[in-house]
Amino acid sequence: MHIIMMLLLISLLILVHELGHFLAAKAFGVRVSRFALGMPFGPTLWRKKIGETEFLIHAFFMGGYVSFPDDTEIEEKAEDLEEEPLPMDSPKRFKNKAPWQQATIIASGVVANVLFALFLVFATALHYQKLPSGELTIKEVMPTASETVREKIKPNDTIVSVNGMKIDSHGRLIFMIQKSTPPLNVVVLRDGEKIELEGIYTNQDGLLGVSVDTKETFVETKDAKSAAIASYKYIYDNTHLMLFALGQIVTGKVPLKDVHGIIAITKVGGDVIEHHGLLHGLLLTAMISINLAIINLLPIPAVDGGHLMFLFLEKIRGRRFDEKTLEKINSIFFMALLALMVVIVFNDVFALITKKFG
């Protein structure tokens, strides 16, 4: 039941993303041929035409799309769509719109995901009147720690901040250590007193060399103002962590075998809801929405960021790229993304079989 709930929440994020594209297109008078959840591979589970748009749910339930009469590649991979043909110079065609209108339509999915995440965290904070935070207490200083750490940091110290940044999670501690150039300025709480420890160096592996216990705490959000401030900080802090993690993946510091997708996310999200409550499930959904926005903004052909990149390059060069060339580039990257998706699905299934996530 909890896994189904998480799957529905993730599906809602895809719906929000595609709805952003759809509403922006309709606002500029562009004909939308299809609005679909899932990708056009395998059977179509449901379809209904409303006005000039056909709404579909595909069995390959990983992603979604909004297609226009210009999108021949998607149209060829799906079943034939019966609609009144549009003249090539029709103002209802996406490609006949001004570049800023095209860019707005492309970016609207990302904007929708960000706005939805902000709303979801804010609404959650208002409803539950709290947002989770955390305390990290030093459990043990390892022999592998640097001399400065062994001399200055003690067991039972609670880490307050590193280089002025508040530490409320293990991920944030790792983020700050790897982001900062030693020496570090660490503030700890010891016997009820805040102590500033200067000149802290990491070990040869770039780590503090300590084991920590994490205790969940909460920030109170009893009114709209405190909820708005806490929500912004929650999203800001966690977005930094996600960008850091993405950088680790792109640079190869996180191996491909440890990259997971929707199956693992659904399993982990279901466990979070089951063991920690809907509060944490909703917040996880909000951060997945931000993550979806970040991934879609990457300048990779076949995703929103790639389309924006080509629009920008066309603006600089003063003329459009050859459509057949763009189609070939997008097709190559689309197939590469599908291959990556297959690898990620394998990682997810293998992780479930080996009970990697419990």
HELIX and SHEET records of a PDB file:
HELIX    1   1 HIS A    2  ALA A   27  1                                  26    
HELIX    2   2 THR A   72  LYS A   77  1                                   6    
HELIX    3   3 PHE A   94  ASN A   96  5                                   3    
HELIX    4   4 PRO A   99  TYR A  128  1                                  30    
HELIX    5   5 GLU A  147  LYS A  152  1                                   6    
HELIX    6   6 HIS A  170  LYS A  179  1                                  10    
HELIX    7   7 ALA A  224  VAL A  250  1                                  27    
HELIX    8   8 LEU A  256  ASP A  258  5                                   3    
HELIX    9   9 ILE A  262  HIS A  276  1                                  15    
HELIX   10  10 LEU A  278  LEU A  297  1                                  20    
HELIX   11  11 ASP A  304  ARG A  317  1                                  14    
HELIX   12  12 GLU A  323  ILE A  353  1                                  31    
SHEET    1   A 2 ARG A  34  ILE A  50  0                                        
SHEET    2   A 2 THR A  53  SER A  67 -1                                        
SHEET    1   B 4 MET A 165  LYS A 166  0                                        
SHEET    2   B 4 THR A 158  VAL A 162 -1                                        
SHEET    3   B 4 LYS A 130  VAL A 141 -1                                        
SHEET    4   B 4 VAL A 210  GLU A 220 -1                                        
SHEET    1   C 4 MET A 165  LYS A 166  0                                        
SHEET    2   C 4 THR A 158  VAL A 162 -1                                        
SHEET    3   C 4 LEU A 184  ARG A 190 -1                                        
SHEET    4   C 4 GLU A 193  ILE A 200 -1                                        
END                                                                             
